[in-house]
């Protein structure tokens, strides 16, 4: 089972200098009480790879994978 994160945890991780800044995408679409799973994307910057937060209740579709450039 994948590890899940709350929106508050995602926001904290997204601004922690240990991990980098603004490397988690789609946080704004996670509800305050929802849990999310982080998935790697095919996008990166000089600071590292980008990840996308998807609600844990969602099932990934081919459209999601294409939208977020997932492998």
C-alpha positions, 0 to 999 in steps of 0.5 A: 500500500502506498503512503498517504499524506494530508494536505497539511503534510504536503504543504509542509513538505513542499516548502521544506528546504530538505526536499526543495520548494514547490516540487509537489503539484496539484495540492490545491485540488486536495481537500482539507480532510482528504489523504493523497498519494504522491506519484512521480512525474516525468518532469524535472528541474535543476532541483529534482523531480516533480511529483503530483498529489492525487487523492487516495480515493482516485483510481489513476486513468490513462488520461491522468497519466497523460495529463501529469506526464507519468510513466 
